[in-house]
Amino acid sequence: MGIIKEFKEFAVKGNVLDLAVGVIIGAAFGKIVSSLVEDIITPAVLGPALKAAGLEDLSKLTIAGTAIKYGNFLSQVITFIIVAFVLFLIIKGANNLKKKEEAAPSAPPVPTKEEVLLAEIRDLLKTKA
């Protein structure tokens, strides 16, 4: 029974659950970013360039007489660069929001009873002197 109890304690620790939630949210966010890049940004950026070059698809780019498809590689490199840039913009925006929240001034701390009494004693001593 000791191993089962230890496993139960391990499995329900806060950081394990937080990690599980992070992985699930990360997977869902990855799908959103992939769709944004593949369905919106890449066609908008590469569409005109491919039409100007007379290509419908980058995968058709091959080295003549070989099976080397450098077009697929170029497509993946361009997709990576776009994904990295989009993530950079998202993280930069999130960091700017954090800075604005941190910059909000907090209320000054309320003085303790001892501080109030000491201030009163100080003021009384000033008036007597």
TAJO-V646254 format. One record per pair of residues at least 24 apart in sequence whose ideal C-beta (glycine too) atoms are under 8 Angstrom apart, sorted by sequence separation. I is the first residue (numbers start at 1). J is the second residue. If there is no record, write none. Layout:
((I;J) (I;J))
This chain:
((46;78) (45;78) (42;78) (42;79) (45;82) (42;82) (38;79) (41;82) (37;79) (37;82) (41;86) (37;83) (34;83) (37;86) (33;83) (36;86) (33;86) (33;87))
